Amino acid sequence: MNRDLLRDLYAAVCAALLVLTAALVGTAIQHRDGSLRVGWPPLLASWDPHVGPGTPAAAVVAAAVVAYGPSLAARLSWRPLLLAVWGAGMAWTWSLALVDGWQRGVAEQLTTRNEYLPAVGRFHDIPAALRDFTRHILIDSPDNWGAHVAGHPPGATLTFVLLDRTGLGGGGWAGTWCITVGTTAAVAVLVAVRTLAAESLARRAAPFLVLAPAAVWVGTSADGYFAAVAAWAVALLALAVRGVRPGPYGFCSGLLFGLTVYLSYGLTLMAVVAGAVVWAGSSRRRPLLFALAGFVVVPAVFTALGFEWWEGYRILVTRYYQGAGGVRPYGYWVWANLACTVVIVGPATVAGVRRVVVRLRPYGGWSHSSLRPHPAPPNRGDHRLGLLVTAALLALLVADLSGMSKAETERIWLPFAVWLLPAGTFLTGVRGWLVGQAVLALLVNHLLLTGW
């Protein structure tokens, strides 16, 4: 076994020990005082071994991606590859969701009292609802919003209001929307990696983007949909700064970034990933001007209709500490959140991130302490991909330290996690790592009943 592979395995084992420690310590805390407010620390889940209609399909999809994914990713022409990634990702996500059955796995997920759909009926007059939105955020306010509606800007709820207006109302359509749109995030990441780094790197990353454990929470949570919107904003920005139709793509990227921050307050941190794209892309100013012009559109519309983003966020901070956020201990979640991230990205991504860190170390010359040469400098494509992965990791860490993401990060951090998955491109023994990814997702979905 070569030294790099051994170190990759060490990294994966350390990550597994982090998850185990979070589970043991979290269980002790939860049994002591219940302050974690989750059923199976560190995940919002409960122990419930089960199988369902999606079980055979999930096993077949996993086996097919492991067996044929790497070779097809290398062989298919680019556009068919993108379609294949989307199709395989949907098959994987749908099959995992249906392990819990249609009702429990999809149709009921967004209909509970803390979710978005119960609020749809209060948006008969959308401008009036937006003007009144902040008055119902606090728990002690009259007719207060459920936790997810109150915890997000109204763009999130409006998505489901507009679906309802077009005749696609109810939990089934809402879940279908989130899975269908959410699984396009993998396609967006591939487009960005190919544009900024190299097509060969994107092709090697493709199977890891399909067979991600994160699919357990993409089906079915609104955060999977948020992840896709943010991912396409980044992908279009990458195209724009690399000179591919900088005007249209730059403007559309700005529009999607504007929508992103009206879907979730925390996704303002996607600016870190956007900054990495600009840094890696070019020094051209024209695409950035178009992106800025697109970005102001969504805030201008919401502000004109009566919703003030900063006021909403200010009140949300108070609401956060009125609820579970005020009870959950920061000292546990500041590191247990990272254990949640390990579960959604899987051991392959952990090992891949280790390789990214090694590749981005200072290089060149000789180490005076060891008299050994430093690693050879990475090529430009590797460096750009490493920069993208590092930016996502940095955004995630800032969210962690903020204290506004205590628990439930297995879904909340999906928009950042999808940008860590391409780190798998640097691994050797790809099929073995893919098996690890699939087994983790299957175990989680069959042993636990997750909150989403």
N, C-alpha and C positions, 0 to 999 in steps of 0.2 A: 504494500500500500504506500503510495507516494506521500510525501510530507504535507503537501497542500490539502489533499483529501483528508488526511488524518486531522488536520487543524479544522477543516470544515466540520467534521464529525464532532470534534470537541466543542465547537460553537453551538451545534445543534443540541448536544447533550446539556450544555450549560443553560440553554434556553428552556429545555424541558425541565431542568431542575428549578428554574425560576417559576415556571407554571405550577410545578408540584408544591413549591414553597408557598406561593400565593394561595393555592387551594388549602393547604394545611393550616397556615396562619389565619387565612380568611374564615375558614370553618370554625376555628377556635374563637375568633372575635365575634362571629355571628351567633354562635351558641351562647357566648357570654352576655352580650347586650343587644344583639340584633341591629347594630348601627350600620352595617354594610348595606342593608336593604337589598340584598340579592340572595337567591335561593341556593346557588351552587358557586361560591366564590372561586375565581374572580368574575365568572360569567353570570349574567342575568339568565338563569336557567334552573331547571330542577331535574333531579335524577329520575329518569323514566325510560329504561331500556324498552325499545319498541322497533317494529318494522312496519312498513306500509306499502302502498301501491308504487311508490317511487323507488323502493329498495332494489328490485332487479335492474331497473333502468340505470340507476346510479352506478351499480357494479359494472354494468356493460359499458357505460360511457367512460368510466375510469379506466377499465382495461383497454378500451380502444384508443384512448388518448395516450396511455403509457406505451402501447405497442406501436402505434402508427403516427402519433403526433409529431415526434421529432423529424421523422423522414418526410412526412407530408409538408411540414413547415419549411423544409429545405427545398422541396421539389415544386410545389405549386407556384404558379405565377402570382404576382402580388395581390391583385384584386380578389381572385378566388380565395387566396389565403385569408384575407380579411373577412370575407363572408363565412369561410369555414370556422374561423375563430369565434365569430359571433354565434353561428349555429351551434357549435360544440359547447360554447359557454352557456347558451340558453338551455341546451339539453342537460348539462350538468346541474345548473341552478334549478331548473324545473324539477328534475328528478329528486334532488335533495329536499326541495320544498314539499314534494308530494310524499316523502317518507312519513310526514305528519298527516297526510290526507289533504284533500282539497279544502275542506272547511277550516280545519285547524292550521294547516300549513300555508294557505293562501287567502281564502275568502274572508276569514275572520280577523286576520292580523291587523288591519288598519281600521277596524270598527270598534275597538274597545274604548272605554271612556277616556283614556289618556291619549288616544290617537286623533287623527285628523278628521275622519269621516263624520263623527258626531257633530262637528261644528259646521258642516256644509250647509245645513238648513238655516243658519244664522247669517248667510251671505246673499239673501234675496236681493238686497240693494248693496252692491259691492262698494261704491264710494262711501256710503254711510257706515258700512261695516269697517272699512279702513280708517275712517275718521275716529271711530269709537274703539279701535283695536286695543290701544294701550290701556284703556280704562278697565279692561277685563283681564289683565295679566296677573295682578297680585291675587294671592289666594283669598284674601279677605275682601276682595272687590265683588260687587254684585254680578251674578252670572259669570264667574271667572272661567276662563278657558281651561280646557284640559291641559295636562303637562306638556304635550308635544306642540300643541297650538301656541300656548303661552311661551314656550321655550324657543320658538323660531319666528323670524319675520313672516309676515302674512303671505309671502310668495309661495311658501310650502303649502299652506291650506288652499290658496287660490288655485293651485294646480288641480286639486281634486274637486273644487267647485266648478272649474271649467270642464273637467271631464264629465261631471254630472250634467252640466248644461248641454253637452253634446250628445247626451243619451247614454253615456257610459258610467252610470252611477252604480254605487254599491261596492262592497269589498272585493268581489271577484274581479271587476274591471280595474279597480285601484291596484290590486296585487299584480294583475297582468301587466299594467302600465309600468310598475316599478321594476318588474323582472325584465320586461322587454327593453326598456330604456337602460336600466342599470347594467345589463350585460354588454351594451355597446361601449362601456368604459374601456374594456380590453382592446377594442378596435382603435379607440382614440389614443391609448397609450402606445400601441404599435406604430401608428402614424407619426406620433411625436418622436419616438425612438429612431425610426427610420430617417426622419427629416433632420434631426439634430445629430445623430450619431452615425449609424450605418444600417443598411438593410439587413446585412448578415446578423447583426446584433438583435434586430427586431425579430428575425426569423427564429433565432435560438430562444428568444424570450417567449414566443407565442404559446408553446405548451404550458408554461408556468402561469400564463395569464388565463388560460382556459381552466386548468385544474386547481384553482386556488381554493383553499378552505374558506376564504371570504365569501364564497358563493352561498354558504349556509345562511348568511345574513343579508345578502343581496336579495334572496328570496325568503321572507318578503319584508323589506323595510323601506321606508321612504329614503333612507340614507343611501341606499344603492342607486336610486334615481339621482340624488344630489351628487354622488360620486361621478356619474356619467356626465352631467352638465359641466361640472368642474373640469373633468378630463378633456371634454371637447373644447372647452375654452383654452386649455393649455395646448392642445394639439393644433388648433387653428392659429394660435399665437406663434407656435413653432414654424408652421408653414409661412406665415407672414414675415417673420424676421429672417427667414432663409430666402426671401425674395420670391416666393410663390404667391402670386396675386396679392401683394401686400395690402392693397386697399380693401377689397371685399373680405379677405380672411382676417385682416386686422380688425376691421369694424365688427364682424360677427363674433370674433373672439372677445372683444370688449363687451358686446351685448350679453354674451354668456357669462362673463365674469361679473357683470352687473346683476344678472339673474342669480348667480351663485350666492352672492352676499345677501340676497333677499330670500334665499331658501334656508340659510343657516348663518347665524352670526359668527360662529367659529370658523367658517370658511373664508373669512377675510385673510386667514393665514395661508391660503393658496397663493397669496402675493409672493410668498417666499419661493414657491415653485415657479411662478411666472418670472420672478427675477432671475432664476437660474436659466430659464429658457432664453431670456434676453441676453444674459451674459454669454451663453454658449452659442447664440445664434449669430448676431452681427452687431455692428455699431450703427446701423441705419436708423434714422429717427422717424422716417415716414410711416412705417408700420405702427410705431408706438403712438403717433398722433391719431391715426385711424382707430387704434384700439381704445385710446382715451375718449375719442368722440363716441364710440359705441358704448363704452362703459357708463357714461353719464345718462344714457337714455332711460334705463330702468329706474335708477334713483329719482330722476326727474319726474317720471310718471307716478311713482308711488308717493312722492312728496306732494305733487299737485293734487293727488286724490286724498291727501290728508294724513298719510302715515309718515311719521318722522323716525328714521332708523335709529338715530342716536338716543332719542327718548325711549324708544322701545327697548334698546339694549340696557339703558340705565335702569329701567324698571325691572327688566328680566333679572338683573343681578340680585335685586332684592327678593324677587320671587324664587330664585334658585336657592337662596339660603332659608327661605320659608319652608321649603320642602325637603326632599331627601338630601339635597346638596348641603344643607346646613347640618345634617346628622352624620353623613358619611365621613369617616376620618381621613384627612389629607395624608397623614403619615403612612397609612396603608396604601391608599389608591395611587399615590405618586409613583410607586414602583409596581404595584399590582396591575395598573393600566398597561404597563409594558408587557406583562404576562398575557393580557388579553390580546395585545398586538401580535405576540408570538403565535397565538392560536389562529388568528385570522390570516396571517401571511404564511405560516408553516415553516418547517425546518429548512427547506430548500432556500427560502428567502433569507433566513437568518444566516445561513452559510454564505449565500451570495453577498449579503451586506458586509460580512467579514472580508470577503475578497475585494469589495469596493473600497473599503477602508485601507486595505493594504496597497491597492493600486494608486490611491490618491495621496499616500505618504510622500514626503519629500524624497526625491530620487536624484541619482547622479553622484558621481564621485565615490569615495570610499569612507566607511565608518572608521573613525580613529579608534573607537573603543574595541571594535571587533576585528578590524582589518579585513572585513569582508565587503564585497561590493553591495551597494544598495540595489534593489530591484530595478530592472530596466524601465525607462519611462513608458507609461502606457501610450498607445496610439491615440490620436485625437478623438476618434469615435468612442473608445473606451472611456476616455477622460470626460467627455460630454455626458455619456450615460451615467457615469459615476457621480457627476455633479448633479444630475437630475435626481438620482436616488438619494443623495446626501441632503438635497434641499427638502425633499419630502420628509426625511427623517428629522431634520431640524424643525420643520413646521409641526410635526407630531410632538416633539419634545417641548416646544414652546406651549402647545396646547396642554400638555401634561402638567407643566410647572405652573400654569395659570390658576389651577385649582377649580376651573369651571368645567372640567371633564372628569368627574369622579364617578367611575363605574360606567357601564354600558358602552364603553369605548369600542367594543367589538363591532358595533354598528356605526357609532358616531365618527370613528376615524377611518371608515371605508374610503372617503375621498383622498386621504393621504396614503393609505395602505396600498392602493392600486399602483402607486408610483414606486413602491418598494419591490413589487413582484418582478420587474425586469432584471433585478440583480441576479436572478437565477441563470441568466445568460452566461455568466462567468464560470459556472460549475462544470466539472467533469462528471462522468457517470450519470448522465441526465435521467435515464429511465429509473434508476434507483431512487433518485430524489423525487421524481414524479410519483412513484409508489408511496413514498412517505407523505407527500402532500395529500394524495387521495385517501390514504388510510386515516390520516388525522381528521379530514372532513367527514368521512363515513362514521368514524367512531363518535365524534361530537354529535352528529345528527341522529344516530341510532341509540346512543346511551343517554342523551340529555334532551329534554324538551326546552328548546331555547325560547327566549322572549320574542324572537322574530323568525 
